[in-house]
Amino acid sequence: MLASGDGDRLTVGEIVSVLRDRAFALLVVLLGLPNCLPMPPPIPLICGLLLGFVALQIISGRAAPWLPKAILSRSLARSDVDRALARALPLFRRLERFSKPRMSLLDNMFAMRLMGVVLLVLALALLFAPPLVGQIPLGIAVCLVGIGLVERDGVVVLGGLAVGSLGVSLSLGFVYAIVSGIDTLL
């Protein structure tokens, strides 16, 4: 796309159209990344809401993500995209040495919809994650699931699900502690 494109800018719509079915997986990874580090409370909430929106689209069986026209028409400088790809490619090459297409049961529509349900659960857990560090296991889980979907690697997806179960448990424990505390006060 970069070599054949005209002009010095790329729109988000052009990038999404090139990524096709992997655009969902890339969005999942991008929404998980900020949560892999301690972040102030609005970040997990925003990422959780956006991830929930993406998960609902996966559950509904969309072939590619729907984004508002205002976002699709936004453009990025071709040089910025080049620079980002130059930084990301070595990381993806290292990742591809470990990750490869395995457990291909994720290649059908039913499995993708099931992954959408799992992502929706992780998104809801992000909404109620304990402040500052509680979202880290969920962020790692979301990134692993997204990377597993990009690489078509079921083993990485299962690793993400294992980490995600820990994150969901932490979020549920946090919600339980708050509800118990309020109940005790009343």
Residue frames as a rotation matrix with the C-alpha (Angstrom) as fourth column:
MET 1
0.575 0.818 0.000 0.00
0.818 -0.575 0.000 0.00
0.000 0.000 -1.000 0.00
LEU 2
0.477 -0.451 -0.754 2.81
0.149 -0.804 0.575 2.40
-0.866 -0.387 -0.316 0.85
ALA 3
-0.580 -0.793 0.188 4.73
0.288 0.016 0.957 1.69
-0.762 0.609 0.219 -2.35
SER 4
-0.572 0.383 0.725 1.76
0.813 0.145 0.565 1.96
0.111 0.912 -0.394 -4.68
GLY 5
0.291 0.803 -0.520 -0.05
0.858 -0.459 -0.229 4.89
-0.423 -0.380 -0.823 -3.05
ASP 6
-0.074 -0.217 0.973 -0.34
0.656 -0.745 -0.117 8.36
0.751 0.630 0.198 -4.44
GLY 7
0.553 0.308 0.774 0.17
-0.179 -0.863 0.472 11.50
0.814 -0.400 -0.422 -2.42
ASP 8
-0.526 -0.843 0.113 1.86
-0.206 -0.002 -0.979 12.10
0.825 -0.538 -0.173 0.88
ARG 9
-0.533 0.414 0.738 -1.08
-0.828 -0.075 -0.556 11.15
-0.174 -0.907 0.383 3.12
LEU 10
-0.781 0.352 -0.516 -3.03
0.143 0.905 0.401 7.96
0.608 0.239 -0.757 3.87
THR 11
-0.094 0.812 0.576 -6.57
-0.831 -0.382 0.404 7.92
0.548 -0.440 0.711 5.21
VAL 12
-0.538 0.007 0.843 -7.66
-0.668 0.606 -0.432 5.62
-0.514 -0.796 -0.321 8.02
GLY 13
0.562 0.825 0.060 -10.20
-0.557 0.431 -0.710 4.17
-0.611 0.366 0.702 5.55
GLU 14
0.488 -0.471 -0.735 -7.41
-0.707 0.282 -0.649 3.17
0.513 0.836 -0.195 3.15
ILE 15
-0.598 -0.755 0.270 -5.48
-0.757 0.420 -0.501 1.47
0.265 -0.504 -0.822 5.94
VAL 16
-0.225 0.605 0.764 -8.57
-0.590 0.539 -0.600 -0.42
-0.775 -0.586 0.236 7.18
SER 17
0.739 0.554 -0.382 -9.41
-0.625 0.354 -0.696 -1.56
-0.251 0.753 0.608 3.64
VAL 18
0.054 -0.801 -0.596 -5.92
-0.738 0.370 -0.565 -3.00
0.673 0.470 -0.571 3.18
LEU 19
-0.740 -0.378 0.556 -6.04
-0.671 0.463 -0.579 -4.82
-0.039 -0.802 -0.596 6.52
ARG 20
-0.242 0.775 -0.583 -9.47
-0.437 0.450 0.779 -6.34
0.866 0.444 0.230 5.72
ASP 21
0.628 0.616 -0.476 -10.33
0.077 0.559 0.825 -9.05
0.775 -0.555 0.304 8.27
ARG 22
-0.059 -0.728 -0.683 -7.19
0.899 0.260 -0.354 -8.41
0.435 -0.634 0.639 10.31
ALA 23
-0.383 -0.013 0.924 -8.29
-0.088 -0.995 -0.050 -4.86
0.920 -0.100 0.380 11.04
PHE 24
0.731 0.672 0.121 -10.33
-0.228 0.074 0.971 -6.16
0.643 -0.737 0.207 13.99
ALA 25
0.627 -0.546 -0.556 -7.29
0.750 0.617 0.239 -7.89
0.213 -0.567 0.796 15.46
LEU 26
-0.424 -0.811 0.402 -5.14
0.657 -0.582 -0.480 -4.79
0.623 0.060 0.780 15.03
LEU 27
0.019 0.524 0.852 -7.79
-0.371 -0.787 0.492 -2.65
0.929 -0.325 0.179 16.75
VAL 28
0.893 0.299 -0.338 -7.89
0.145 0.519 0.843 -5.16
0.427 -0.801 0.420 19.61
VAL 29
0.119 -0.934 -0.337 -4.10
0.957 0.199 -0.211 -4.94
0.264 -0.297 0.918 20.04
LEU 30
-0.518 -0.334 0.787 -4.16
0.277 -0.937 -0.215 -1.13
0.809 0.106 0.578 19.89
LEU 31
0.343 0.725 0.597 -6.90
-0.447 -0.433 0.783 -0.96
0.826 -0.535 0.176 22.53
GLY 32
0.860 -0.075 -0.505 -5.03
0.416 0.676 0.608 -3.37
0.296 -0.733 0.612 24.79
LEU 33
0.016 -0.992 0.123 -1.62
0.684 -0.079 -0.725 -1.67
0.729 0.096 0.677 24.63
PRO 34
-0.152 -0.135 0.979 -2.38
-0.389 -0.903 -0.185 1.38
0.909 -0.409 0.085 26.82
ASN 35
0.715 0.546 0.437 -3.62
-0.613 0.189 0.767 -0.93
0.336 -0.816 0.470 29.56
CYS 36
0.600 -0.575 -0.557 -0.36
0.473 0.816 -0.333 -2.87
0.645 -0.064 0.761 29.76
LEU 37
-0.644 -0.760 0.089 1.09
0.416 -0.445 -0.793 -0.06
0.642 -0.474 0.602 31.89
PRO 38
-0.328 0.537 -0.777 -0.32
0.853 -0.185 -0.488 1.64
-0.406 -0.823 -0.397 34.98
MET 39
-0.677 0.207 0.706 -2.74
0.382 -0.721 0.578 4.27
0.629 0.661 0.409 33.67
PRO 40
-0.906 0.416 0.075 -5.02
-0.322 -0.565 -0.760 6.77
-0.274 -0.713 0.646 35.37
PRO 41
-0.461 0.782 0.420 -8.72
0.170 0.542 -0.823 5.80
-0.871 -0.308 -0.383 35.64
PRO 42
0.332 0.753 -0.568 -10.17
-0.574 -0.317 -0.755 7.27
-0.749 0.577 0.327 32.44
ILE 43
-0.408 -0.562 -0.719 -7.83
-0.911 0.200 0.360 5.29
-0.059 0.802 -0.594 30.13
PRO 44
-0.970 0.074 0.232 -9.13
0.069 0.997 -0.031 1.77
-0.234 -0.014 -0.972 31.01
LEU 45
-0.139 0.986 -0.094 -12.69
0.166 -0.071 -0.984 3.08
-0.976 -0.153 -0.154 30.86
ILE 46
0.238 0.182 -0.954 -12.25
-0.792 -0.532 -0.299 4.57
-0.562 0.827 0.018 27.39
CYS 47
-0.675 -0.555 -0.486 -10.37
-0.732 0.583 0.351 1.53
0.088 0.593 -0.800 26.08
GLY 48
-0.820 0.423 0.385 -12.98
0.176 0.828 -0.533 -0.78
-0.544 -0.369 -0.753 27.61
LEU 49
0.167 0.928 -0.333 -15.84
-0.154 -0.309 -0.939 1.08
-0.974 0.208 0.092 25.95
LEU 50
0.111 -0.198 -0.974 -14.09
-0.969 -0.239 -0.062 1.09
-0.221 0.951 -0.218 22.56
LEU 51
-0.891 -0.452 -0.055 -13.12
-0.455 0.879 0.143 -2.57
-0.016 0.152 -0.988 22.91
GLY 52
-0.457 0.817 0.352 -16.74
0.172 0.469 -0.866 -3.39
-0.873 -0.335 -0.355 23.74
PHE 53
0.365 0.553 -0.749 -17.81
-0.591 -0.484 -0.645 -1.57
-0.719 0.678 0.151 20.56
VAL 54
-0.323 -0.576 -0.751 -15.31
-0.937 0.304 0.170 -3.60
0.130 0.759 -0.638 18.50
ALA 55
-0.931 -0.032 0.363 -16.34
-0.149 0.942 -0.301 -6.85
-0.333 -0.335 -0.882 20.25
LEU 56
-0.024 0.997 0.076 -20.02
-0.089 0.074 -0.993 -6.24
-0.996 -0.030 0.087 19.44
GLN 57
0.315 0.076 -0.946 -19.09
-0.911 -0.254 -0.324 -5.82
-0.265 0.964 -0.011 15.77
ILE 58
-0.742 -0.606 -0.287 -17.17
-0.652 0.752 0.098 -9.12
0.156 0.260 -0.953 15.85
ILE 59
-0.700 0.546 0.459 -20.14
0.029 0.665 -0.746 -10.84
-0.713 -0.509 -0.482 17.52
SER 60
0.284 0.884 -0.371 -22.49
-0.379 -0.252 -0.890 -9.48
-0.881 0.394 0.263 14.85
GLY 61
0.313 -0.203 0.928 -20.31
0.616 0.787 -0.036 -11.10
-0.723 0.583 0.372 12.16
ARG 62
0.874 -0.047 -0.484 -19.03
-0.327 -0.793 -0.515 -8.00
-0.359 0.608 -0.708 10.38
ALA 63
0.748 -0.624 0.227 -16.23
0.631 0.561 -0.536 -8.71
0.207 0.544 0.813 7.92
ALA 64
-0.421 -0.849 0.319 -14.41
0.645 -0.528 -0.552 -5.47
0.637 -0.027 0.770 8.73
PRO 65
-0.465 0.238 -0.853 -14.82
0.780 -0.345 -0.522 -2.91
-0.419 -0.908 -0.025 11.47
TRP 66
0.366 0.605 0.707 -17.31
0.739 -0.651 0.175 -0.11
0.566 0.459 -0.685 11.06
LEU 67
-0.497 -0.496 -0.712 -15.89
0.784 -0.608 -0.124 3.25
-0.372 -0.620 0.691 11.96
PRO 68
0.513 0.702 -0.494 -17.58
0.420 -0.707 -0.569 6.65
-0.749 0.085 -0.658 11.70
LYS 69
0.686 -0.189 0.702 -16.88
0.674 -0.197 -0.712 8.57
0.273 0.962 -0.008 8.47
ALA 70
0.887 -0.358 0.293 -15.14
-0.415 -0.895 0.164 11.28
0.203 -0.267 -0.942 10.47
ILE 71
0.399 -0.769 0.499 -12.53
-0.374 0.360 0.855 8.74
-0.837 -0.527 -0.144 11.63
LEU 72
0.411 -0.208 0.887 -12.24
0.683 0.715 -0.150 6.98
-0.603 0.668 0.436 8.24
SER 73
0.816 -0.057 0.575 -11.56
0.443 -0.578 -0.685 10.28
0.372 0.814 -0.447 6.48
ARG 74
0.788 -0.614 -0.048 -8.78
-0.367 -0.531 0.764 11.28
-0.494 -0.584 -0.644 8.88
SER 75
0.826 -0.543 -0.153 -5.39
0.074 0.372 -0.925 11.07
0.559 0.753 0.347 7.30
LEU 76
0.692 -0.718 -0.066 -1.87
0.172 0.075 0.982 10.33
-0.701 -0.692 0.176 8.42
ALA 77
0.409 -0.652 -0.638 1.34
-0.881 -0.465 -0.090 11.47
-0.238 0.599 -0.765 6.82
ARG 78
0.880 -0.112 -0.462 2.81
-0.152 0.855 -0.496 8.67
0.450 0.507 0.735 4.72
SER 79
-0.111 -0.992 0.063 6.19
-0.318 -0.024 -0.948 9.37
0.942 -0.125 -0.313 6.32
ASP 80
-0.225 0.101 0.969 4.69
-0.974 -0.025 -0.223 8.84
0.001 -0.995 0.104 9.81
VAL 81
0.822 0.545 0.166 3.21
-0.533 0.838 -0.113 5.50
-0.201 0.004 0.980 8.74
ASP 82
0.561 -0.713 -0.420 6.59
-0.111 0.439 -0.892 4.55
0.821 0.546 0.167 7.21
ARG 83
-0.371 -0.737 0.566 8.37
-0.647 -0.232 -0.726 5.43
0.667 -0.635 -0.390 10.45
ALA 84
0.145 0.511 0.847 5.86
-0.946 0.322 -0.032 3.50
-0.289 -0.797 0.530 12.60
LEU 85
0.955 0.202 -0.217 6.18
-0.273 0.886 -0.374 0.43
0.116 0.416 0.902 10.34
ALA 86
0.194 -0.963 -0.186 9.98
-0.260 0.132 -0.956 0.64
0.946 0.234 -0.225 10.48
ARG 87
-0.464 -0.323 0.825 9.78
-0.854 -0.085 -0.514 0.52
0.236 -0.943 -0.236 14.28
ALA 88
0.312 0.726 0.613 7.12
-0.841 0.512 -0.178 -2.20
-0.443 -0.460 0.770 14.42
LEU 89
0.662 0.012 -0.749 8.52
-0.575 0.648 -0.499 -4.60
0.480 0.761 0.436 11.80
PRO 90
-0.458 -0.859 -0.227 11.50
-0.491 0.458 -0.742 -5.83
0.741 -0.229 -0.631 13.88
LEU 91
-0.576 0.327 0.749 9.13
-0.729 0.208 -0.652 -6.58
-0.369 -0.922 0.119 16.78
PHE 92
0.540 0.840 -0.064 6.72
-0.759 0.452 -0.468 -8.44
-0.364 0.301 0.881 14.51
ARG 93
0.281 -0.514 -0.811 9.58
-0.601 0.565 -0.566 -10.41
0.749 0.646 -0.150 12.94
ARG 94
-0.791 -0.552 0.262 10.71
-0.527 0.398 -0.751 -11.55
0.310 -0.733 -0.606 16.40
LEU 95
-0.220 0.815 0.537 7.12
-0.756 0.205 -0.621 -12.39
-0.616 -0.543 0.571 17.30
GLU 96
0.605 0.499 -0.621 6.67
-0.794 0.440 -0.420 -14.39
0.064 0.747 0.662 14.10
ARG 97
-0.426 -0.788 -0.446 9.63
-0.632 0.611 -0.476 -16.59
0.647 0.079 -0.758 15.05
PHE 98
-0.929 0.141 0.342 7.56
-0.224 0.522 -0.823 -17.82
-0.294 -0.841 -0.453 18.00
SER 99
-0.100 0.994 0.043 4.04
-0.286 0.013 -0.958 -17.32
-0.953 -0.108 0.283 16.73
LYS 100
-0.940 -0.091 -0.328 2.79
-0.340 0.247 0.907 -19.24
-0.002 0.965 -0.263 13.75
PRO 101
-0.040 0.980 -0.194 -0.58
-0.903 0.047 0.426 -20.47
0.427 0.192 0.884 12.55
ARG 102
-0.944 -0.156 -0.290 -1.54
-0.009 0.893 -0.449 -23.17
0.329 -0.422 -0.845 15.07
MET 103
-0.623 0.770 -0.139 -4.84
0.554 0.307 -0.774 -24.50
-0.553 -0.559 -0.618 16.33
SER 104
-0.992 0.109 0.064 -6.63
-0.017 -0.621 0.784 -23.18
0.126 0.776 0.617 13.28
LEU 105
-0.364 0.919 -0.150 -10.05
0.928 0.372 0.029 -23.69
0.083 -0.129 -0.988 14.83
LEU 106
-0.220 0.245 -0.944 -10.19
0.376 -0.872 -0.314 -19.88
-0.900 -0.424 0.100 15.08
ASP 107
-0.947 -0.281 -0.156 -10.58
-0.034 -0.397 0.917 -19.59
-0.319 0.874 0.367 11.31
ASN 108
-0.527 0.816 0.237 -14.35
0.721 0.282 0.633 -20.04
0.450 0.504 -0.737 11.20
MET 109
-0.330 0.467 0.821 -17.13
-0.154 -0.884 0.441 -17.54
0.931 0.019 0.363 11.83
PHE 110
0.712 0.615 -0.340 -18.46
0.204 0.282 0.937 -19.30
0.672 -0.736 0.075 14.95
ALA 111
0.181 -0.741 -0.647 -15.03
0.980 0.191 0.056 -19.16
0.082 -0.644 0.760 16.62
MET 112
-0.710 -0.425 0.561 -14.63
0.435 -0.892 -0.125 -15.49
0.554 0.156 0.818 15.72
ARG 113
0.140 0.833 0.535 -18.02
-0.228 -0.498 0.836 -14.68
0.963 -0.239 0.121 17.25
LEU 114
0.735 0.029 -0.677 -17.01
0.580 0.492 0.650 -16.62
0.352 -0.870 0.345 20.35
MET 115
-0.368 -0.916 -0.159 -13.80
0.914 -0.324 -0.245 -14.53
0.173 -0.236 0.956 20.48
GLY 116
-0.424 0.319 0.848 -16.03
0.019 -0.933 0.360 -11.46
0.905 0.169 0.390 20.24
VAL 117
0.711 0.696 -0.098 -17.90
0.056 0.083 0.995 -12.63
0.701 -0.713 0.020 23.35
VAL 118
0.350 -0.681 -0.643 -14.59
0.934 0.305 0.185 -13.20
0.070 -0.666 0.743 25.16
LEU 119
-0.651 -0.612 0.449 -13.41
0.610 -0.774 -0.170 -9.72
0.452 0.164 0.877 24.15
LEU 120
0.077 0.766 0.638 -16.70
-0.110 -0.629 0.769 -8.26
0.991 -0.129 0.036 25.38
VAL 121
0.812 0.155 -0.563 -16.14
0.487 0.352 0.799 -9.89
0.322 -0.923 0.211 28.78
LEU 122
-0.158 -0.949 -0.275 -12.59
0.988 -0.150 -0.048 -8.48
0.005 -0.279 0.960 28.88
ALA 123
-0.525 0.033 0.850 -13.93
0.275 -0.939 0.206 -5.06
0.806 0.342 0.484 27.89
LEU 124
0.575 0.792 0.204 -16.50
-0.025 -0.232 0.972 -5.15
0.818 -0.564 -0.113 30.70
ALA 125
0.587 -0.446 -0.676 -13.78
0.809 0.362 0.463 -6.21
0.039 -0.818 0.573 33.14
LEU 126
-0.505 -0.783 0.363 -11.70
0.772 -0.598 -0.216 -3.22
0.386 0.172 0.906 32.00
LEU 127
0.020 0.605 0.796 -14.59
0.020 -0.796 0.605 -0.93
1.000 0.004 -0.028 32.90
PHE 128
0.885 0.390 0.256 -14.44
-0.262 -0.037 0.964 -2.16
0.385 -0.920 0.069 36.51
ALA 129
0.287 -0.862 -0.418 -10.69
0.575 0.504 -0.644 -2.77
0.766 -0.055 0.640 36.82
PRO 130
0.599 -0.175 -0.782 -9.00
0.714 -0.325 0.620 -1.66
-0.363 -0.929 -0.070 40.05
PRO 131
0.983 -0.156 -0.097 -7.35
-0.181 -0.912 -0.369 1.74
-0.031 0.380 -0.924 39.54
LEU 132
0.406 -0.898 -0.172 -3.77
-0.865 -0.438 0.245 2.08
-0.295 0.049 -0.954 38.28
VAL 133
-0.630 -0.776 -0.027 -2.58
-0.745 0.595 0.302 -1.54
-0.218 0.210 -0.953 38.17
GLY 134
-0.172 0.643 0.746 -5.76
-0.208 0.717 -0.666 -3.62
-0.963 -0.269 0.011 37.96
GLN 135
0.763 0.515 -0.390 -6.02
-0.448 -0.013 -0.894 -3.20
-0.465 0.857 0.221 34.21
ILE 136
-0.153 -0.929 -0.338 -2.53
-0.937 0.028 0.347 -4.58
-0.313 0.370 -0.875 33.47
PRO 137
-0.667 -0.095 0.739 -3.50
0.002 0.992 0.129 -8.30
-0.745 0.087 -0.661 33.30
LEU 138
0.402 0.885 0.236 -6.52
0.363 0.083 -0.928 -7.36
-0.841 0.458 -0.288 31.19
GLY 139
0.586 -0.260 -0.767 -4.38
-0.675 -0.680 -0.286 -5.23
-0.447 0.686 -0.574 28.85
ILE 140
-0.562 -0.825 0.057 -1.89
-0.697 0.511 0.503 -8.06
-0.444 0.243 -0.862 28.42
ALA 141
-0.377 0.506 0.776 -4.74
0.309 0.858 -0.410 -10.52
-0.873 0.085 -0.480 27.81
VAL 142
0.693 0.669 -0.269 -6.35
0.015 -0.387 -0.922 -8.27
-0.721 0.635 -0.278 25.19
CYS 143
0.217 -0.702 -0.678 -3.00
-0.919 -0.381 0.100 -7.80
-0.329 0.601 -0.728 23.42
LEU 144
-0.717 -0.507 0.478 -2.28
-0.372 0.858 0.353 -11.53
-0.589 0.076 -0.804 23.42
VAL 145
0.054 0.813 0.580 -5.72
0.434 0.504 -0.747 -12.34
-0.899 0.293 -0.325 22.03
GLY 146
0.762 0.236 -0.603 -5.30
-0.327 -0.663 -0.673 -9.65
-0.559 0.710 -0.428 19.35
ILE 147
-0.177 -0.910 -0.375 -1.81
-0.928 0.027 0.372 -10.84
-0.328 0.414 -0.849 18.40
GLY 148
-0.620 0.005 0.785 -3.06
0.004 1.000 -0.003 -14.43
-0.785 0.001 -0.620 18.31
LEU 149
0.475 0.855 0.210 -5.85
0.324 0.053 -0.945 -13.37
-0.819 0.516 -0.252 15.96
VAL 150
0.544 -0.358 -0.759 -3.43
-0.741 -0.628 -0.236 -11.43
-0.392 0.691 -0.607 13.72
GLU 151
-0.458 -0.873 -0.170 -1.03
-0.875 0.409 0.258 -14.37
-0.156 0.267 -0.951 13.54
ARG 152
0.389 0.712 -0.585 -3.82
-0.718 0.632 0.292 -17.00
0.578 0.306 0.757 13.49
ASP 153
-0.586 -0.697 -0.414 -2.14
-0.165 0.603 -0.781 -18.61
0.793 -0.389 -0.469 16.51
GLY 154
0.466 0.870 -0.160 -4.55
-0.093 0.227 0.969 -20.39
0.880 -0.437 0.187 18.84
VAL 155
0.099 -0.507 -0.856 -1.81
0.891 0.427 -0.150 -21.03
0.442 -0.748 0.495 21.41
VAL 156
-0.889 -0.413 0.195 -1.23
0.317 -0.865 -0.389 -17.28
0.330 -0.285 0.900 21.88
VAL 157
-0.207 0.904 0.375 -5.00
-0.443 -0.428 0.788 -16.74
0.873 -0.003 0.489 22.08
LEU 158
0.536 0.393 -0.747 -5.25
0.388 0.672 0.631 -19.42
0.750 -0.628 0.207 24.79
GLY 159
-0.443 -0.753 -0.487 -2.40
0.850 -0.179 -0.496 -17.73
0.286 -0.633 0.719 26.67
GLY 160
-0.811 0.212 0.546 -4.34
-0.186 -0.977 0.104 -14.48
0.555 -0.017 0.832 26.46
LEU 161
0.244 0.963 -0.111 -7.43
-0.242 0.172 0.955 -16.21
0.939 -0.206 0.275 27.79
ALA 162
0.204 -0.248 -0.947 -5.47
0.825 0.564 0.030 -17.60
0.527 -0.787 0.320 30.75
VAL 163
-0.843 -0.524 -0.123 -4.12
0.519 -0.729 -0.447 -14.15
0.145 -0.440 0.886 31.64
GLY 164
-0.556 0.715 0.424 -7.59
-0.336 -0.660 0.673 -12.70
0.761 0.232 0.606 31.00
SER 165
0.343 0.695 -0.632 -9.18
0.359 0.524 0.772 -15.05
0.868 -0.492 -0.070 33.53
LEU 166
-0.312 -0.537 -0.784 -6.78
0.947 -0.107 -0.303 -13.70
0.079 -0.837 0.541 36.15
GLY 167
-0.970 -0.080 0.230 -7.66
0.098 -0.993 0.067 -10.12
0.223 0.087 0.971 35.18
VAL 168
-0.148 0.986 0.078 -11.40
-0.207 -0.108 0.972 -10.79
0.967 0.128 0.220 35.26
SER 169
0.240 0.184 -0.953 -11.01
0.781 0.546 0.302 -12.41
0.576 -0.817 -0.013 38.69
LEU 170
-0.715 -0.560 -0.418 -9.19
0.698 -0.602 -0.387 -9.32
-0.035 -0.569 0.822 39.97
SER 171
-0.812 0.462 0.358 -11.91
-0.259 -0.833 0.489 -7.04
0.524 0.304 0.796 38.61
LEU 172
0.162 0.908 -0.386 -14.67
0.094 0.375 0.922 -9.18
0.982 -0.185 -0.025 40.12
GLY 173
-0.047 -0.279 -0.959 -12.86
0.959 0.257 -0.121 -9.16
0.280 -0.925 0.256 43.46
PHE 174
-0.949 -0.314 0.031 -12.56
0.303 -0.934 -0.191 -5.38
0.089 -0.172 0.981 43.29
VAL 175
-0.420 0.877 0.235 -16.27
-0.378 -0.404 0.833 -4.98
0.825 0.261 0.502 42.54
TYR 176
0.274 0.500 -0.822 -17.13
0.509 0.650 0.565 -7.42
0.816 -0.573 -0.077 45.34
ALA 177
-0.481 -0.537 -0.693 -14.97
0.872 -0.217 -0.438 -5.48
0.085 -0.816 0.572 47.82
ILE 178
-0.946 0.166 0.279 -16.66
-0.137 -0.983 0.123 -2.19
0.295 0.078 0.952 46.89
VAL 179
-0.058 0.992 -0.116 -20.17
-0.271 0.096 0.958 -3.65
0.961 0.087 0.263 47.12
SER 180
0.162 0.057 -0.985 -19.34
0.780 0.604 0.163 -5.33
0.605 -0.795 0.053 50.47
GLY 181
-0.793 -0.528 -0.304 -17.90
0.606 -0.633 -0.481 -2.08
0.062 -0.566 0.822 51.80
ILE 182
-0.714 0.616 0.333 -21.00
-0.435 -0.763 0.479 -0.12
0.549 0.197 0.812 50.79
ASP 183
0.179 0.806 -0.565 -23.22
0.077 0.560 0.825 -2.82
0.981 -0.191 0.038 52.26
THR 184
-0.208 -0.357 -0.911 -21.30
0.914 0.262 -0.311 -2.66
0.349 -0.897 0.272 55.54
LEU 185
-0.980 -0.187 0.073 -21.67
0.160 -0.948 -0.277 1.13
0.120 -0.259 0.958 55.68
LEU 186
-0.396 0.908 0.137 -25.40
-0.585 -0.365 0.724 0.94
0.708 0.207 0.676 55.11
